[in-house]
Amino acid sequence: MNIFDIFKVAFKSLLKNKTRTLLTMLGIIIGVGAVITMLAIGEGAKRIVEDQIQSMGTNVITVRSNFQTGAVRTEAGSGNRLSLADVDAIIDNVEGINYISPVIGTWGQLRHRNYNWRTGGVGVDLDYFFIRNYEIEDGQMFSTQDINSGAKVIILGKTIADALFPDEDPIGQNIRLRNTPLRVVGVLRGKGQSAVSGDLDDIFLLPYTTVLQRFTGWRQPFISINVSTISQGAIPYVQREIMQLLLSRHRGTTEEDFLVNSQTDMAEMANSVSHTMTLLLASIAGISLVVGGIGIMNIMLVSVTERIKEIGLRMAVGAKKNDVLLQFIIEAIFISVLGGIIGILLGSVCTNLLGNLMNWNTEITIWSVILAVSFSCIIGVFFGWYPARKAANLNLIDALRYE
């Protein structure tokens, strides 16, 4: 028999038992659909994290003290605690820097009339806006005079502005932070939610000099430093130079006493976690494919038992063992491939449905489709081989006498 005749015989056999063929495909359909959906969700999560990290700034390096390893020196008031002098030293000695700003954290309850909002904010220099890609939606940024004089001015994130000023323009209004009056000079353009940092709009910005003068009191403030390099390629060099400079300025410290991290480090860590989760989800979904393959083998074994006499007759009129073997393998592959195609359609529908219901970005990639279909074909060959081999090795006389 030629290959086309074998295909015709295999397809006729499958069409003869449509319901059983469809039920056999069901495991493959569900398995491929689940793999496509899980990979799309994982890929979407990866894209979301990348976009959100990018929205937090470009070519950003964050410098701060590692208090866990430097606890003794920190309590002594020296060692690895950063200062404004470190900011000046970095400006004077490290090349490749585009923007730099000290960052001094503060917190408290913001009040305006009958409205209040408890949250955290930061004292920063003007460069911070460019480092973190903050844009002013209403009002204006701090002026150089505001920074130099420690002016009592504040810029609100959109979440805070909406909470304190639901029915009026916040620009020019006075609010209080820890009983200190502050004038609102600007509102930041919204950035939305972040899987890394939560609500990016739940923040307020003050001149760092204002925080030092009004909100830190006698305590030595915890200062971190944000740096933006001139290019992404300059990040490793600037990180090394900053670390070496800090070690030379803070005697008795080691590299473990300072954290000099970049957005690239965060992105790599987030991508690693996302990749691991995607593989885990895909592996769980892949179990459905294996179950589907076992279903194919089970049905094919039943089919061989039911068609023993038919196989004997075909062998009696000239069909060879390889012809019988190929027929049953083709049947198994056809079930797997058709099930895989339907599974891709099911996975696409489920992906779009979940994305709309959960408001979650999903992305179906070509490689995930190729992986799912290839795996379903392998399943068909692997689990179809044993029943096909059993059919091909039937004894002609026993097959003809089978009732």
C-alpha positions, 0 to 999 in steps of 0.5 A: 500500500502507498502512503496515500492509501494508508492515510485514507484508511486511517481517516475513514477509521477515525470518522467511523467513530466520531464520538470516540475520536472527539473524546480521545482528543479532549485530553489533548485539547484541554492540555494544549489550551491550558499550556497556551493560557498559562504561558500567555499569562506568564508572558503578560506578567513579565511584560507588565513588570518590565514596563513598570520597572521602566516607568520608575526611571531610566538607567537608574542606580540606587545607593543606600546603606545596608543596615543589616550588615552594618548595624554596629557602625550605624548605631555608633553614628558613623561608618556606612551612613550616607550623607549629603557630602557623599552626594557632592563627592559622587558629583565631583569624582564619578563620570558618566552621571546624568542626574543625581539626587539625595532621597530622604524618606518621611511620612505622616498624615496629610490634612486639608479641611475635613480630609486626611491621608496618611502615607509616605513621601520623599525629600528630593532635589530637582534631578529626581523628577528626571531620574524617575520620569515624573511629569507635572500634570498640574502646577509646576516643579520646585524652583531652585530657590525652593531647594536653597531656602527649604521652602514649605512647598509640596507636590502631590501624587494623583492618589493623594490629590484626589483624596484631599481635593475631591472637588477643587483645584489643589494648586495654591492650597495649603495642607498640613503635614505633622502640623507643618503648613505646606503649599501645594505647587504641583500634582504629578501625572498618574503612573498607576499601579505597580506589581513591584511598588504598589500604587505609584501615585500614593506619594508626595515630594518635598525639597530635601532641604525642607525635610532636613529642616522641618521633619528630621529634627535632631536625628541624623536622617537616612539618606539614599542617593538616586543616580541616572547614568548617561547610558545603559552601558555606563551603569556597571562602570558607575556602580563600581566607581560609586562603590569604590568612592564610598569605601574610600570615604567611609573607613572600616566599611566593606562592600557588604555595607552598601547597596548599589543597585540598578534598575537592570538588577531589578529587571533581571530579578523580576524576570527570573521570578516571572520565568520560574513562575511561567515554567511552573504554570506550564509544567502543571498544564503540561500534565494535562497533555500527558494525561491526554496522551495516556487517553490516546493510548488507552483508546488505541488499544481498545481500537486494536482489540475491536479491529483484530479481524479487520487487521487480519483481513488486510494482512491477508490481502497483502498489507505488510506489518509496516502498513498496519504500524503506520496506519495506527501511528497516523491515527494517533498523530492525527488525533494529537495534531487536530486536538492541538489545533483546537486546543490553540483556539481554546487557549486563545479564547481563554486567554482573552477571557481571563485578560478581560475579566481580571484586567490582566495583560496577556500575550500569546507568543509564537514559541508557546504555540509551537511548543504546545503543538510539538509536544502534542505531536510527540505525545501522539507518536509516543503513546500511539507507538505501542498500540500500533506495534501491537496491531502490526505484530498480530499473528495472521491466523489468530487475527482471522480466527478472532471473534 
